[in-house]
Amino acid sequence: MRFFRPVLAAVAVAGCALAFAVPAGAAGTAKADTARAGTAKGWFAWVGPKGAPFFVENPPDGRCLTMSQESQGAHNGTVLPATVYPQKECKGTPLHLPPGHHAPRNAPFASVKFGSH
C-alpha cells in the first residue's frame, strides 16, 4: 500500500497513523506496484483539509481505514468496490462506491473499507 500527496499524506490504518513524505511532483509520476494478495489494486483518492488532494495506492482489502483528518469527495479507482462511512471505524450509514465511481465532491466521510463485505 502506498500513500501519495505532493508534500505529505497521512491516514490512520488499524489504529496507527502513517505518514509518508514524497518529493513535489513525484505523485504524478509514481508507478503502480504489482498488486499483492489482499490489496485492492488501483488507487483511492479524496480531498482533505483546505482542498488538498490525497490518494492511496493498492489499499488493503477488507480492513477499515479510518481517516485522521477531514475527508470528502471519495473517488474509487480500485478494481474492488469501496464503502465509505460517515463515522470512524466504519460505522454509520455506508455509501457504496463501485470500481471507477465517486461520491459527490462535498460528501464527507471518516473511514473506508474495500472489497465486498
N, C-alpha and C positions, 0 to 999 in steps of 0.2 A: 504494500500500500504506500503510495507516495502523495504528499501534500504539496500544493504549489500556490504561490502568490508572488508577485514581483518582489516583495521585500520580506514578508513573514506570513506564515499560515499557522493557525492554531486550532486544534479540535481536541475535545476530551474523548478518549477511547477507553471504554471499560474502566472508568474512574481515574484514569491517568491522563494528564494534559500533555499533548505532544505539540511541539513547535519545531518547524524546520525553516531555516533561512535559505533563500536561493538568490543568486545574483539577479539584478534587474534585467528583464528581458529573457531570462532563462526559461520562464514558464511557457512562453510561446514557442520555444524551440525544443522543449523536452520531448523525448520519445517514450512511447508506452513500454512498460516492462512486459515480459511474457507473463500472462496470467497464470497464477498457481491455483491449485485446487482450493476451494473455499474463498475465492475472490470473485467479485462482480467485475469482470473485465470491462474497461472503459473508464469514464470519468463522471463525477457528480459535481455540479457547480452550484454556487449560491452567492448571494450578495450579503456582505457583512456590514459592520458599523461604517457609517459615513459613505455608503455606496461602494465600498471596496470589494472587488471580486475575489472569490476563493474557489478552489476546486480540489478534489481528492481523486487520485487515480487508482484504479483497481481496489476499491474498498472491500472490506471483509464481508462475506455472505453470512446472513443470519445473526449478526451481532448488532446490538443497538449502539449507535454512535450519538452521544449527547454533545450538543454544541456548547462551547464555552463562552460564547457571546451572542448578541442578537444576530439572527439569520433570517433571510427571506428570499423569495424568488428561486426556489429549488428547481434545478434542471437535471433530469436523469439521462445521462449519456452512456449508461452501462447497458450490458446485454440482459440484465435481470430487472424485474420490477423493483421499484423503491417505494417505501412508505414513509411519509414524513408525519410527525406528531407535533401537536402544539405545546406539549409539556416534555420536560426532561425524562429520561429513562423510558422512552417510547410509550408514554401514557397520553390519554386523551383521544379525541375523535381523529382517526387517521385519515390522511389524504393519500390515495394510491396513485403512483406515477409509473405507467408502463415504460418500457425502454423507449428513449427518444422523446418523451413528453416532459412538460414542465408545469409548475404551479404558477398562478398569477404572480407577477413581479413583486407585488407588495404583500403577498401571503407569508406571514411569519411562521417559523417552525423552530422547535427546540431540540429535536432529535430525529434520527432517520435509521431505517433498517432496510437491508437489501435482500432480495430473494422472496420466494413465496413462503409465507409463514402462517 
